[in-house]
């Protein structure tokens, strides 16, 4: 029996109030909020965060045999993005890391393929959704990531089966190099999607010998919101069985959205609950699960609802600047030089996984690790306390000023590190921080990934 071993979703802290768009550009916007990736986040860094949450709550000692990464907005082309996620998680060298990219459907396709495969696979989906200022895509989109560990046990949800329906038609597209997606007339896409969704739904239920009334929770999601609403009314499931798609709260996170919603449902599922995931994206995919008794002892590292509650407002002007839609005056200092591939390769464990070394004399962690250090000391999951800090308005940053802090880590080790997801007025000596994988800067098309510290959310378990 195969199914879901663990899952985790990551939502960036930033929230854009849609009502702030129209006063700025004269059109667009709407009600509710959308999640916003910070200037130092991209699909790779968010994928790392979602994966850390999923692996932190794995029952037992299950580890991935493979890592699959799906996104519509990769940080690199011609280079595998999954390898940076692999390095940050300190997976063994014999664990392959593969990209599934280009289309929203790639994410649910990777999940479905893993569920009928073998071994233990970590499926990571991540997306940064945007559009031209004032557009519907800009307002309706959202940024986020999710990670689902699929294997043979112990399972929190067993895979019952599913079905797919595929047809070639033009709904949403983006040519390489374009900064926005385009969409055909909505009624055309609705007609195609609803028919495909109904067919896949009927076949999925038939394959697992269930009726619509026996499905306790139905998740319907699609970048085509109108088609998702229409299909939801035709599935024959009880009205209270339809899960909230949360687009009013943090937007549609594209390739990540199916797994984000599935993770949220699992976080409150009860044993025996039948869950259907219905995805409309260049076709229709239906996956059916049943929560096991193990779901009661599964403790998510940080729930979706907790991350929703921890959101912080991002002004629309700053959102545009972070997206590169609004050029702003940078610090009057030289931009950083590109990263050395040779230097990064020599210190992969430190740069990507934040691993120090044990001092052979004192036993304290060395940060950064010095030559001659003893055994490795993984520090990415160790929290710390701010000893002192400074606000630097001169050093180069894509979003100045920079807040640097000296952090004393629990159990030993001290390191000066950049803070993120916090305003300078909110930093205080004695504040508690945790580590997060971020992008420092990009030069010559090379992303310089490393670790920063951020305040520990109040919702985080002790």
N, C-alpha and C positions, 0 to 999 in steps of 0.2 A: 504493500500500500504506500502510495506517494502522496505528498501534500506539502503543507506549509509548516516549517519548523519554527520560524520566527519572522517578524516583520518590523520595520521601523520607517517612519516618515519624518522628513525635515522641512520645516517652513522657515524661511528667513524672518528676521525680526521686523523688518520694515513693512508698513502698511500705508497704502495710498488711498485717501478718501476720494472716491470717484467724483464727488460733487465739486472738488477743487479744479477739475480739468476745464470745464466750460468757461469759468471766469477768466482763465488764462489764455485759452486759444479761441474762444467764441463758440465752440461746439463740442459735442461728445460728452463723456462723463456718464453720470447716472447715480444710482443709489448704491450704498454698501462700500466695501473696501476690497482691495486686491493686495496680495503679498508682493514684496519688492526685494529682489536680491540686492545686497549692498554693492558698493563700488568694487569691493575686494572679493566678491563671490561670482562664480560662474557654475556651469552645469557640473564640472568636475568637483569643485569644492563642496557643492551641495550633495553630490553623490557620495562623497566621503562621509559627510555628517550623517546622512540617512543610513549608510552601511554601519557606521559605528553604533548607532542606536539599535539597529537590528541585531548585530552580533553581541551587543552587551546584554541582551535579554534572551539569548539562546539557552534553552534548557539543556543541561549536560555540557558536553565539550564538543559539540558538533562544529566543524569548520568547513568552509567551502572547498570543493574539489575544482571548481571553475568559477570565474567571475564574468558576467555578461553585463555590458553597459549600453543602455539605450537612451538616445537623446536626439532632438531635432535641431538643437543649437550647440554643436560641439565646440569646445575651446580650440581644437585643432582639426584640420583636415590633412590627409596623408600621414598622420601620426595617430597611433592608437591612444585614445583618452583613458581607456580602462586601466592602462599600466600605472598611471599616477594614483588611481584609486587603490590598485593592488599594492603599491609601495606604501601608501599611507596606512593601510590595514596590516602591513607586515605579513602578507600571505607568503607561503612557501614558493620557491622558484618553479616548482613543477605544477603550480596552479595556473592554467592559462587564463589570460585576460583578453576578452574579445569585445569589440564595439558592434552594436546593432544600431545603425543610424539612418538618418534621412527622412523618416516619416513617423508620425505619431503612432501608427499601428505597430511599429517595430517593438515597442515596449510590451504590449500585451502579447505579441507574437513570441517574444523571448520567454515570457512567463509561461505561455501555453506549451512551448517546446520543452522547457525544463520539466514541466509537470508530467510529460509522457516519456521523459528520457530516463537517465540513470545517474547515480552519484548524487552529490550535494552541490547545488549551484546557487550562487548569490546573484539574483537579478536586480540590477540597479537601474532605475529610470530617473531622469532629471531633465528639467526644462526651464528655460528663461523665455517667457512669452512677452512680445512687444508688438508695436505697430506704430504707424505714423501718429504724431500728436493729434488728438481729437478723434482718433479712429475707434471703431467698435472693438477691434482686437486689443488696442491699448487698454481700454477700460475693462474688458471682459477677461483678459488674460491674468495669469498669476505665475509666480515663480516658486518652485519647490522640487523636492526629490523624494524618492521612496526606495526601499530595499526589501526584497522578499527572499528569504532563504528557503529553498525547495529541496526536499530530500525524502528519506524514508522513515525518519523517526528519531526521537519522539515527536509526534505531530500535534500542533494546536488546531489544525484543520486538515481533514483528508480531502483529496481531490476526487470528486465523484465522476467527473467527465465534462463534456461540453460539445460545442459544435461551432463551425464557422461558415460564413457565406461571403463569397467574393465576386465582384463584378467591376470591370473597368469603366470608370466614369470620372468626369472632371468636377471636383467640388472645391478643394483647397489646394493651392500650389505655391511654390516659391522656387525660383530659379537660383542656381548657385551664385553667390555674391550679392543677391538682393537682400535688403534689410527688413523687408516686410513680406507677409504672405498675402495672397489675393484669393478671393472667393467668388464662385459662380453664384448666380441668383438662388436665393435660399429655397424657394419652392421646389426647384429641380432636385437639389440635394435631399430635401425632406422626402420626396417621393421615392428616391432610390434607397435611402437609408432605412426607412420604415419597412419597406418590403423585405430587404435583406435581414433586418433585425427580427422580424416576425418569423422568417424561415429558420434562422439560426436558433431562435428561442424554442420553436416547436421541436426541432431536431434534437436539441440539447436535452429537453425534458424527456423525449422519447428514449434517448440513449441511456438515461439513468433511471427510467421508469418512475418518474415523478410527475405530478400535476402542478399547475401553477399555484394552486391553493396550498401545496405542501412546501412552497418556498417561503421561508420566514422573512428574509431580507433580500431586496433586489436593488442592486446598484446599477444605475444607467448613466453612462457618461459619454460625452462626445464633444469635439470642438464645434460641432454643429448643434447649438443649443436647441434650436427649434425642432430638429429631428429627434433629439433625446426626449423632449417633452411629449411629442406625438407618440413615440413608441411606448413610453411609460404608460400611457393611457390604454394601450392595446394588448398588454401582456397578460391580462387576466389575473394579476396578482392583487391582493388586498391593498387598499390605498395606504394603510398604515405600514405596509411592508416596504414601501419605496423609501430608500435612504436619501437623506438630504445630500445634494451634490456639492454643497458648500461654496458654490460660485459667488454667492452674495457676500460671503465672509472673506475668502481669499482668492477668488477667481478660479478660472480653469487653468490648471498647471500642465496642460498639454500631454506629452508623453508620460509624465509622472502621475497624472490625475487618477487613472484607474487604481494604481497601487496605493496612492495616498488614501483614497476612499476605502479601499479594501482593508488597509491597516486600521483605519479608524473604526470600522465595523468590528474587526477582530478584537479590538481593545475592550469592547463591552459585550462580546458574544458570550452566549451560554452553551453548555454542552448539548449537542444534538441539533443546534440551530443550523438550518440550511441557508446558505448564502449564495446568491447568483451575482456574478459580475458580467454586465452587458456593456460592450464597448463598440461604438460606431465610429470607425475611422477607416476610410477606403475599403469598406466592407463591414461585416459584423462578426464579433467574436463573443461567445458566451462560455464562461467557466463556472462550474458549480462545485461548492465545497460544503462540508459538514464539520462543524466545530466538534472537537473531541473533549473528553474529560480533562485532558491536559491544559485546556484553555483556562481552567480555574486557577492553576498554579503558575500561569505565564504572567510575568509582570513587565509591561512595557517600560523601557528606560525613560521615555518622555513621550507622553501621549500627544496626539494631534490636538485635542481640545486644550491641553495645557499650553501648547505653542500658539494656538489661536489667541488665547487669553493674554499671552505675553507680548503681543504685537505693539509696536511703537510707530507713531505717525511719521511719515516722510513727506515733506512739502513737494508739490508738483514740480517746482523748478529744480530741486535737487534730484528728483527722479529723472527728469530729462537730461540733466548733466551726467548722472551715472550711466544713462543709456547712450551717451554720446550724441544725443539729439540737440543739445544746447551747449555749444562751446563756451567755456568759462576761462578766465585768466588763471593760468597755473602759477605755482610759486616761482619766483624769479631765481631759480637755481637750476643747474644743469640736470637734465633727465638722467636716470641711472643707465649704466651700460648693460648690455645683454648678459645673460647668465652664461657661465662657462659650463659646457656639457661635461668636460673632463672633471672639473671640480665637483659638480653635482653628483656625478657617477661615483666618485671616491667616497662621498659621504651620504649615500642614499638613505641609510637608516636614520641619520640625524635630520637631514633636510626634509624627508617625506614622512617619517614616522615619529619624529621627536624622541629619539632614543639616545640617552646619555650613557655614560660609563661609570662604574663604581670606582671611586678613588681607592687604590690599593692600601693606603695608610689609614685614612679616616673612615673609609666605608661610605662616605657621602656621595651622592650622585654628582658627576661632573657635567655641567651644562655651559657651553658645549663640551662634548667629550674630548679629552686631551690624549695625546699619544701615550701609550703605556697604561691606560686604564684597564680595569679588570672587566668583569662580566657586564653585558648590556643591561641598562635600566630603562625600560619603556616608561615614558612620562606623559604620553598623550592623554591618558585618562586620570591623571593625578591633578587634583585641585590645589589651589594655592591662595596666598594672602598678599595683598599689595602692601609693600613696606614703604615705598615712596614713589612719586610719579612726577612727571613734568609734561608740559604742553609745548610742543615745538611748532612754531608757525613759519619756520624758515626752510626746513628740510623738505625735499620733494615728496609729494603725495598726490595721487589722483583725486583725493578729497580732503584737503587740509582743514584744520591742523592735525598733526599726529600727536597722540597721547602715548607716551612711553611710561612704563612702570617697572620697578624692580619687584619681583615676585619671589616670595619664599614658598616653596612647594611642601605639601604635607609629606612628612617622612624624610625631609632633607632635600637640599638643592636650592640654589638661588640663581635667577636669570633675569636680565633686563629684556623686556619684550614689549611689542606694540600692542595696544588695546584696540578692540573693535566693538561695534554694536553698543557704544556708550558715548554720551555727550561729555564734554570736558567738565561741565558743571556737576555731573553725577559721579565723578570719580572721587574716591575717598581712601585715605590710608586705613588699612584694616579691611577693605572690601575683599570679598571672596570672588575668585575667578576660576574659569576652566579653560582648557585649550580647545581651539577650533582651527581647522585647516582652511587657509585662505590664499588668495593671490596677492602678492606684494605689489607687483607692477608687471607690465609687459613691455619688452624692448626688442626691436627687430623681429617682432612676431613671436617671441619666446616668452612664455608665461613663467614668472618666478614664483613658484609655490613654496610656502613655508607655514609656520604655525603662529597664530596670535592668541591673545587671551581675551576673554569676554566675561562679563559679570555672570555669576551663577544664577539662573532663573529661580525665582522663589518657589516655582512649582516643582522643581527638580527634587527627587527623593533624596533623603540623607544618605 
